[in-house]
Amino acid sequence: MGSRRWITLRRFDDRTRQRTSVETLCGADEVGRGPLAGPLVAAAVCLPRGAKLSGLDDSKVLTPQAREELDGRIRATALAVGWAVIGPRAVDRLNTHRASLTAMSRALHRLSHRAPVERVLVDGIHPIMDLPWPQEAIVDGDARSLAIAAASVVAKCVRDRFMRRLATDYPLYGFERHKGYATREHLDALIAHGPCPWHRFSFGPVTQPDLFAAVEAEELVEV
């Protein structure tokens, strides 16, 4: 991705502002649907018209160093930022789809205490139930909208920091490296030590790691 991709993302937001007659847009996104351990985190970011965030893109295509640098600039540029955490027991109870929408709703409500919300762009195909503001669900929104891309970076940075802290409490699993995803290292640790309280017990590899460890290494999720 070129360093000027952010301009394309901003143009998408500007067209949305013009079409819907609003000045500010709030993007919402989540990270952490797939990991075997750790929280699901959502973030919401309200950006003003003309926000300059060079280098911003979908968090998945950025390096950890670039995300951290952008996280600081996003927070300095945004009118408001909100984020929310859904723990593993709630993910087990709700399922990842409902947990994602719940987390994004909470993040947006927290943001709304700091700045007025005119319109929300939600990453994905599903709108957020009972949201009190106009919204649009944008497929691949983190690669199309500057506001959603900003939310994806903030959410990713919040979750990665959480997993690094979690690694100090549970050093046997290597959370600081794989962030809870189903890597070979993580599955081997589950076989050797069993799950910790931050694992998602509704996920098959947590309760049957030896079965999933038989999968070829290239088929495992790496982060």
C-alpha positions as CSV (number, residue, x, y, z in Angstrom):
1,M,0.0,0.0,0.0
2,G,1.3,3.4,-0.9
3,S,1.8,6.1,1.7
4,R,-0.9,8.2,0.1
5,R,-3.6,5.6,0.5
6,W,-5.1,7.7,3.3
7,I,-6.1,10.3,0.8
8,T,-8.3,7.8,-1.0
9,L,-9.9,6.8,2.4
10,R,-10.5,10.4,3.2
11,R,-12.2,11.0,-0.1
12,F,-14.6,8.2,0.7
13,D,-15.5,9.9,4.0
14,D,-15.8,13.3,2.2
15,R,-18.3,11.9,-0.3
16,T,-20.3,10.4,2.6
17,R,-20.3,13.8,4.3
18,Q,-21.5,15.5,1.2
19,R,-24.2,12.8,0.5
20,T,-25.6,12.9,4.0
21,S,-25.0,16.6,4.9
22,V,-22.9,16.0,8.0
23,E,-19.6,17.5,9.1
24,T,-18.3,14.8,11.4
25,L,-18.1,11.0,10.8
26,C,-17.6,8.3,13.5
27,G,-16.0,5.1,12.4
28,A,-16.4,1.9,14.4
29,D,-14.4,-1.3,14.1
30,E,-13.4,-4.3,16.2
31,V,-10.4,-6.7,16.6
32,G,-10.1,-10.0,18.3
33,R,-12.9,-12.1,16.9
34,G,-10.7,-15.1,16.0
35,P,-8.1,-15.5,18.9
36,L,-8.3,-18.4,21.3
37,A,-7.5,-16.0,24.3
38,G,-7.9,-12.5,25.3
39,P,-10.6,-9.9,24.9
40,L,-12.5,-8.7,21.9
41,V,-11.9,-4.9,21.6
42,A,-13.8,-2.3,19.6
43,A,-13.0,1.3,19.0
44,A,-14.9,4.3,17.7
45,V,-13.2,7.4,16.3
46,C,-14.9,10.7,15.4
47,L,-12.9,12.6,12.7
48,P,-13.5,16.2,11.6
49,R,-13.6,17.2,7.9
50,G,-10.1,17.6,6.5
51,A,-8.4,15.3,9.0
52,K,-4.8,14.7,8.0
53,L,-3.5,11.2,8.9
54,S,-0.8,10.4,6.4
55,G,0.1,6.7,6.3
56,L,-3.2,5.5,7.8
57,D,-4.7,2.3,6.3
58,D,-6.4,-0.8,7.5
59,S,-4.6,-1.9,10.6
60,K,-4.0,-5.4,9.2
61,V,-1.6,-4.0,6.5
62,L,0.4,-1.8,8.9
63,T,3.5,-2.8,11.0
64,P,3.2,-2.8,14.8
65,Q,5.5,0.3,14.9
66,A,3.4,2.1,12.3
67,R,0.2,1.4,14.2
68,E,1.6,2.7,17.5
69,E,2.8,5.9,15.8
70,L,-0.6,6.4,14.1
71,D,-2.5,5.6,17.3
72,G,-1.0,8.7,18.9
73,R,-1.7,10.9,15.8
74,I,-5.3,9.6,15.6
75,R,-6.0,10.5,19.2
76,A,-4.5,14.0,18.7
77,T,-6.5,14.6,15.5
78,A,-9.9,13.1,16.5
79,L,-12.7,15.0,18.0
80,A,-13.2,12.0,20.3
81,V,-12.2,8.4,20.7
82,G,-14.0,5.6,22.6
83,W,-13.2,2.0,23.1
84,A,-14.7,-1.1,24.8
85,V,-13.5,-4.5,25.9
86,I,-15.5,-7.7,25.9
87,G,-13.9,-10.5,28.0
88,P,-13.7,-14.2,27.1
89,R,-16.6,-15.3,29.2
90,A,-18.9,-12.8,27.5
91,V,-17.5,-13.9,24.1
92,D,-18.3,-17.5,25.0
93,R,-21.9,-16.5,26.1
94,L,-22.7,-14.1,23.3
95,N,-20.7,-15.6,20.3
96,T,-18.2,-13.4,18.4
97,H,-20.8,-11.8,16.1
98,R,-23.0,-10.5,19.0
99,A,-19.9,-9.6,21.0
100,S,-18.5,-7.5,18.2
101,L,-21.7,-5.5,17.7
102,T,-22.0,-5.1,21.5
103,A,-18.4,-3.8,21.8
104,M,-18.8,-1.3,18.9
105,S,-22.1,0.0,20.5
106,R,-20.4,0.5,23.8
107,A,-17.4,2.3,22.2
108,L,-19.8,4.6,20.3
109,H,-21.8,5.4,23.4
110,R,-18.6,6.3,25.3
111,L,-17.4,8.4,22.4
112,S,-20.8,10.3,22.4
113,H,-20.0,11.7,25.9
114,R,-17.1,13.5,24.4
115,A,-18.4,14.7,21.0
116,P,-21.7,14.9,19.2
117,V,-22.4,11.9,16.9
118,E,-23.9,12.8,13.5
119,R,-23.4,9.7,11.5
120,V,-21.6,6.3,12.1
121,L,-19.8,4.1,9.6
122,V,-19.6,0.5,10.8
123,D,-17.1,-2.0,9.5
124,G,-18.8,-5.1,8.1
125,I,-22.2,-6.1,6.7
126,H,-24.3,-5.9,9.8
127,P,-25.6,-2.7,11.4
128,I,-25.5,-2.2,15.1
129,M,-28.9,-3.0,16.7
130,D,-30.7,-0.1,18.6
131,L,-28.1,2.5,17.8
132,P,-29.6,6.0,18.3
133,W,-27.7,7.6,15.4
134,P,-27.8,7.2,11.6
135,Q,-25.4,4.4,10.5
136,E,-24.1,2.6,7.5
137,A,-22.5,-0.8,7.4
138,I,-19.5,-0.7,5.1
139,V,-18.1,-4.0,3.7
140,D,-14.2,-3.9,4.0
141,G,-14.7,-0.5,5.7
142,D,-11.3,-0.5,7.3
143,A,-9.8,-0.4,3.8
144,R,-12.3,2.2,2.4
145,S,-13.0,4.8,5.1
146,L,-10.5,6.9,7.0
147,A,-12.7,7.0,10.1
148,I,-13.1,3.2,10.2
149,A,-9.4,2.7,9.5
150,A,-8.6,5.0,12.4
151,A,-10.9,2.9,14.6
152,S,-9.2,-0.3,13.5
153,V,-5.8,1.0,14.5
154,V,-7.0,2.2,17.9
155,A,-8.7,-1.1,18.6
156,K,-5.7,-3.1,17.5
157,C,-3.3,-1.0,19.6
158,V,-5.5,-1.3,22.7
159,R,-5.8,-5.1,22.3
160,D,-2.1,-5.6,21.6
161,R,-1.1,-3.7,24.7
162,F,-3.6,-5.7,26.8
163,M,-2.1,-9.0,25.5
164,R,1.4,-7.9,26.3
165,R,0.3,-7.1,29.9
166,L,-1.5,-10.4,30.1
167,A,1.7,-12.2,29.1
168,T,3.3,-11.0,32.3
169,D,0.6,-12.6,34.4
170,Y,0.5,-15.8,32.3
171,P,4.0,-16.2,30.8
172,L,3.6,-19.8,29.7
173,Y,1.6,-19.0,26.6
174,G,3.6,-16.4,24.6
175,F,0.7,-14.0,24.4
176,E,3.1,-11.1,23.7
177,R,4.1,-12.8,20.4
178,H,0.9,-14.3,19.0
179,K,-1.7,-12.1,20.8
180,G,-3.9,-15.1,21.6
181,Y,-4.2,-16.4,18.0
182,A,-4.0,-20.1,17.1
183,T,-0.3,-20.3,16.3
184,R,1.7,-23.5,16.7
185,E,3.4,-22.1,19.8
186,H,0.0,-21.3,21.4
187,L,-1.4,-24.8,20.7
188,D,1.7,-26.5,22.1
189,A,1.4,-24.4,25.2
190,L,-2.3,-25.4,25.6
191,I,-1.3,-29.0,25.3
192,A,1.4,-28.6,27.9
193,H,-0.4,-26.4,30.4
194,G,-4.1,-26.3,29.6
195,P,-6.1,-23.1,29.3
196,C,-5.9,-20.0,31.6
197,P,-8.9,-17.9,32.7
198,W,-8.4,-15.6,29.7
199,H,-8.9,-18.4,27.2
200,R,-12.3,-18.8,25.3
201,F,-13.6,-22.1,26.4
202,S,-16.2,-22.2,23.6
203,F,-13.4,-22.4,21.0
204,G,-12.5,-25.9,19.9
205,P,-8.7,-25.5,19.9
206,V,-8.9,-24.5,23.6
207,T,-10.6,-27.7,24.7
208,Q,-9.0,-30.0,22.1
209,P,-5.6,-28.5,21.3
210,D,-4.0,-31.8,20.5
211,L,-6.6,-32.3,17.7
212,F,-5.9,-28.9,16.1
213,A,-2.2,-29.3,16.6
214,A,-2.3,-32.0,13.8
215,V,-3.2,-29.3,11.3
216,E,-0.3,-28.3,9.0
217,A,1.6,-25.3,10.3
218,E,0.8,-23.2,7.2
219,E,-3.0,-23.6,7.9
220,L,-2.7,-22.1,11.4
221,V,-3.5,-18.4,11.9
222,E,-0.4,-16.3,12.4
223,V,-0.4,-12.7,13.6
